[in-house]
Amino acid sequence: MIQARNIEKSFGELKVLKGLDFSVDKAEVVSIMGASGAGKSTLLQILGTLSTPDNGSLIIDGTDVLGLDGKGLAEFRNRRLGFVFQFHHLLPEFTALENVMIPAFIAGRSRKDAEKAATELLTDMGLGDRLTHKPSELSGGEQQRVAIARALINRPAVLFADEPSGNLDTKTKEEIHNLFFRLRDKYGQTVVIVTHDPDLAKMCDRSLFMVDGTFVD
């Protein structure tokens, strides 16, 4: 699903990623751990096409994403990639249902199709009675589940998660962790997670550890 080779990235004279190789199979859940400043989030931004490497190659779901132009890359990102962050970034003026539907509208799907898909996802996540609630009326865990549903609305090839449970209490954190694996089992979802949480890393199919821009054993 992902084949990244010899990825390098520098900011000024600081070399953050040092010729890094990374691959993920379809329906695999992989975590990336490491101390702050190791390069985890930089790698995730490159894998998610939000940043461009200085060197290397990146194939996602059979597409050479580094060869796409701006419009083609934006379309690929919208249709084939999903993102979940520590802070959910929901739009406060819209309901849970409307927030989830937004990426579907950007992809050109009809309102009927988008509403049906969003309703099914939110219901599957235990939020069937929260569809018309705005973010301020939802708990932190509920807001994060809405954010995950929004990331999945276009059935992405890969779901990228950056510290997805870092802001949640212990019980809610466990629910979010289990949700990723339920999504994999139900939808065959490929998931790449950057985390500091050792419990989440242990649950993954593989856990990789970064030190100073490279993976170590």
Secondary structure as UniProt FT lines:
FT   STRAND          2..11
FT   TURN            12..13
FT   STRAND          14..24
FT   TURN            26..27
FT   STRAND          29..34
FT   TURN            36..37
FT   HELIX           40..47
FT   TURN            48..49
FT   STRAND          55..60
FT   TURN            61..62
FT   STRAND          63..64
FT   HELIX           65..67
FT   HELIX           70..80
FT   STRAND          81..85
FT   TURN            92..93
FT   HELIX           96..106
FT   TURN            107..108
FT   HELIX           111..124
FT   TURN            125..126
FT   TURN            128..129
FT   TURN            131..132
FT   HELIX           135..137
FT   HELIX           140..152
FT   TURN            153..154
FT   STRAND          158..162
FT   TURN            164..167
FT   HELIX           170..187
FT   STRAND          190..194
FT   HELIX           198..203
FT   STRAND          206..211
FT   TURN            212..213
FT   STRAND          214..216
//
